[in-house]
Amino acid sequence: MTGLNPTTTPLKLGYYMPAEWEKHDAIWLSWPHDPITFPDRVEKVEKIYGEIIKSIMGNEKVNLFVKDSAMRERAQGILRQSGVNPDEIVFHVYDYADVWFRDYGPIFLLNKKTKGLAMTHWIFNAWGGKYETLMKDTNIPDFINERMKIPCFKPGIVLEGGSIDVNGKGTLLTTEQCLLNKNRNPHLTREDIEAYLKEYLGVTHIIWLKNGIEGDDTDGHIDDIARFVNPSTILCAYEENKNDENYSILHENYEILLNAKDQNGDRLNIIKLPMPGFVGDEEGRLPVSYANFYIGNKVVLVPIFGHENDMKAMEIIQGQFPGRRAVGINCSDLVYGLGTLHCISQQQPAL
């Protein structure tokens, strides 16, 4: 099912993208391996994955991609060291390129009428053609669906999962810098893109922010700047230091959100989420943000960076999820790949 056929789109058939805090059946991840992505840090990042999986295990099924049997054995050993029983993990052997599952993996949908599960398979072009060797990961949803055998909708346009966030009630958050970028879908207008989002994700209202944070090679993914934490509340990354290059970017987005409304025309509750300051080296700034958290069934995994704002961010996020435990994961090495916890994961909603 490919293209914008208004009679067979997910929306018309009763499907929608649920909010991340709704119950999951599973999390999807790909084991880290590429020394180009994580220079001199692959082993450190593997240990971070062990910590992530240990925090999630028992609360939702873990689906984990590995490239071959040797990598599976290596991952199993590291997971055992982390206190994880690898026999409880579902391994998928496939020749993938990198770990950014949020962007190339399927986006799952639920059907309000039939209570069925489906997926959308968007085109992944490695963030506007930046990394040719990673483009093959656009095939991963097909591989997954050969096993799951659920309805799969193919809009036929470029979209990454990290570029959108939804409240599960009809409102979607995104940025102009990413979705209107000429390196994604130059043949589509803003109105065209909105039509695709509505028809394939079951939303009715779209809030457009402007730009993403410095150092972000995805051209402004929303999951580093603003996240729904309930249907009417957004945590918005905000830089207090006026001399920081992220200050004006994030201030503008914050002002847009203060004036934004939800799908019912009601104003939203906007809460500032601090930033961890400058993280990087002589090569440049890294895209560090506490907004790149993953909302699990029983835990919220929060990226931290050894900064004085770590605890403040953890307290703010914990305050929004009283029924879950906020778990800080030090992502100082993971972020050298230019993403953290939300970027590497994708949730599969429960029926």
Residue pairs with C-beta under 8 A, 6 or more apart in sequence:
1 8
1 151
1 152
1 153
1 154
2 154
2 155
2 156
3 154
3 155
3 156
4 155
4 156
4 195
4 196
4 199
6 12
6 199
9 153
9 199
9 200
10 16
10 109
10 118
10 120
10 153
10 199
10 200
10 201
10 202
11 198
11 199
11 200
11 201
11 202
12 199
13 111
14 111
14 112
14 113
14 114
15 109
15 110
15 111
15 112
15 118
15 153
15 202
16 109
16 110
16 112
16 168
16 201
16 202
16 203
17 107
17 108
17 109
17 166
17 168
17 201
17 202
17 203
18 109
18 110
18 166
18 168
18 349
19 166
19 167
19 168
19 169
19 228
19 231
20 165
20 228
20 294
20 295
20 347
21 229
21 230
21 295
21 321
22 168
22 349
22 350
23 297
23 349
23 350
24 60
24 296
24 297
24 347
24 348
24 349
24 350
25 60
25 61
25 348
25 349
25 350
25 351
26 60
26 61
26 62
26 63
26 90
26 347
26 348
27 56
27 60
27 61
27 62
27 63
27 294
27 296
27 345
27 346
27 347
27 348
28 63
28 65
28 101
28 105
28 144
28 345
28 346
28 347
28 348
29 49
29 52
29 53
29 62
29 63
29 64
29 65
29 99
29 101
29 344
29 345
30 64
30 65
30 66
30 96
30 98
30 99
30 100
30 101
30 344
31 46
31 49
31 64
31 65
31 66
31 67
31 71
31 75
31 99
32 38
32 42
32 45
32 46
32 49
32 99
32 337
33 42
33 67
33 71
34 42
34 97
34 98
34 99
35 42
37 98
37 99
37 336
37 337
38 44
38 45
38 333
38 334
38 336
38 337
39 336
41 333
41 336
44 333
45 333
45 334
45 337
46 74
46 75
46 78
47 78
47 82
48 329
48 330
48 331
48 333
48 334
49 75
49 78
50 78
50 79
50 81
50 82
50 84
51 82
51 329
52 301
52 329
52 341
52 345
53 62
53 64
53 79
53 82
53 84
53 89
54 79
54 82
54 83
54 84
55 296
55 299
55 301
55 327
55 329
56 62
56 296
56 299
56 301
57 84
57 85
57 88
57 89
59 296
59 297
59 298
59 299
60 296
60 297
60 347
61 90
62 88
62 89
62 90
63 89
63 90
63 92
63 348
64 75
64 89
64 90
64 91
64 92
65 91
65 92
65 93
65 94
65 96
65 101
65 140
66 72
66 75
66 91
66 92
66 93
67 93
67 94
67 95
67 96
68 93
68 95
69 93
72 91
72 93
75 86
75 91
76 86
79 85
79 86
79 89
80 86
92 143
92 144
92 147
94 140
94 143
95 136
96 136
96 137
96 140
97 133
97 134
97 135
97 136
97 137
98 134
98 137
98 337
99 337
99 344
100 134
100 137
100 162
100 339
100 343
100 344
101 140
101 344
101 345
101 346
102 160
102 161
102 162
102 223
102 339
102 342
102 343
102 344
102 345
102 346
103 124
103 127
103 160
103 161
103 162
103 163
103 218
103 343
104 124
104 137
104 138
104 140
104 141
104 160
105 140
105 141
105 144
105 161
105 346
106 119
106 120
106 121
106 140
106 141
106 144
106 145
106 152
106 346
107 119
107 120
107 122
107 161
107 201
107 346
108 117
108 118
108 119
108 120
108 346
108 347
108 348
108 349
109 117
109 118
109 119
109 120
109 153
109 201
109 202
110 116
110 117
110 118
110 349
110 351
111 117
111 118
115 351
116 150
116 151
116 351
117 150
117 348
117 349
117 351
118 150
118 151
118 152
118 153
119 141
119 144
119 145
119 148
119 150
119 151
119 152
119 153
120 152
120 153
120 154
120 155
120 200
120 201
121 141
121 142
121 145
121 152
121 153
121 154
122 154
122 155
122 157
122 158
122 159
122 160
123 138
123 156
123 157
123 158
123 159
124 135
124 137
124 138
124 158
124 160
125 135
125 138
125 158
125 183
125 184
126 132
126 134
126 135
126 137
127 160
127 183
127 217
127 218
127 219
128 181
128 183
128 184
128 219
129 135
129 183
130 217
141 152
142 152
145 152
153 200
155 196
155 199
155 200
157 184
157 185
157 188
157 193
157 196
158 184
158 185
159 179
159 184
159 196
160 178
160 218
160 221
161 346
162 218
162 221
162 222
162 223
162 224
162 339
162 342
162 343
163 174
163 175
163 178
163 179
163 218
163 220
163 221
163 222
163 223
164 172
164 173
164 174
164 197
164 201
164 222
165 172
165 173
165 174
165 222
165 223
165 226
165 227
165 228
166 172
166 173
166 201
166 203
166 228
167 228
167 230
167 231
167 232
167 262
167 263
168 231
169 231
169 262
169 263
170 202
170 203
170 204
170 205
170 262
170 263
171 203
171 204
171 205
171 206
171 207
171 228
171 231
171 262
171 263
172 197
172 201
172 203
172 205
172 206
172 207
173 206
173 207
173 209
173 222
173 226
173 227
173 228
173 234
174 197
174 206
174 207
174 208
174 209
174 222
175 208
175 209
175 210
175 211
175 212
175 220
175 221
175 222
175 225
176 208
176 209
176 210
176 211
176 220
177 210
177 211
177 212
177 219
177 220
178 184
178 212
178 218
178 219
178 220
178 221
178 222
179 185
179 193
180 190
180 193
181 219
183 219
184 219
185 192
185 193
188 196
190 208
194 206
197 203
197 206
198 204
198 206
203 263
204 263
205 261
205 262
205 263
207 256
207 257
207 260
208 256
209 222
209 225
209 226
209 253
209 256
209 257
210 220
210 249
210 252
210 253
210 256
211 220
211 249
211 252
211 253
212 218
212 219
212 220
212 221
212 222
212 224
212 225
212 249
212 287
213 220
213 224
213 225
213 237
213 246
213 249
213 250
213 275
213 287
213 289
214 245
214 246
214 249
214 285
214 287
215 280
215 284
215 285
215 286
215 287
215 288
215 338
216 224
216 287
216 338
217 287
217 338
218 338
218 339
221 343
223 291
223 292
223 342
223 343
224 237
224 287
224 289
224 291
224 292
225 236
225 237
225 250
225 253
225 289
225 291
226 234
226 235
226 236
226 237
226 253
226 257
226 291
227 234
227 235
227 291
227 293
228 234
229 235
229 295
229 317
229 320
229 321
230 320
231 262
232 262
232 266
232 268
232 269
233 268
233 269
233 270
233 271
233 320
234 257
234 268
234 269
234 270
234 271
235 271
235 272
235 273
235 291
235 316
235 317
235 320
236 250
236 253
236 254
236 257
236 270
236 271
236 272
236 273
236 291
237 250
237 253
237 273
237 274
237 275
237 289
237 290
237 291
238 250
238 251
238 254
238 272
238 273
238 274
238 275
239 246
239 247
239 249
239 250
239 251
239 275
240 247
240 274
240 275
241 247
241 277
244 275
244 277
244 278
245 285
246 275
250 275
254 270
254 272
257 268
257 270
258 270
260 267
260 268
261 267
261 268
262 268
271 316
271 320
273 290
273 291
273 313
273 316
273 317
274 290
274 309
274 312
274 313
274 316
275 288
275 289
275 290
275 309
276 288
276 289
276 290
276 304
276 305
276 307
276 309
276 310
276 313
277 288
277 307
277 309
278 285
279 285
279 286
279 288
279 305
279 307
279 332
279 335
280 286
286 335
286 336
286 338
287 335
287 338
287 339
288 303
288 305
288 331
288 335
288 340
289 303
289 340
290 302
290 303
290 304
290 309
290 310
290 313
290 317
291 342
292 303
292 331
292 339
292 340
292 341
292 342
292 343
293 300
293 301
293 302
293 303
293 317
293 341
293 342
294 300
294 301
294 341
294 342
294 345
294 347
295 321
295 324
295 347
296 324
296 347
297 324
298 324
298 325
299 324
299 325
299 326
299 327
300 317
300 318
300 321
300 324
300 325
300 326
300 327
301 327
301 329
301 341
302 313
302 314
302 317
302 326
302 327
302 328
302 329
302 341
303 328
303 329
303 331
303 334
303 335
303 340
303 341
304 310
304 313
304 314
304 328
304 329
304 330
304 331
305 330
305 331
305 332
305 335
306 330
306 332
310 328
314 326
314 328
317 326
318 325
318 326
329 341
331 340
331 341
334 340
334 341
334 344
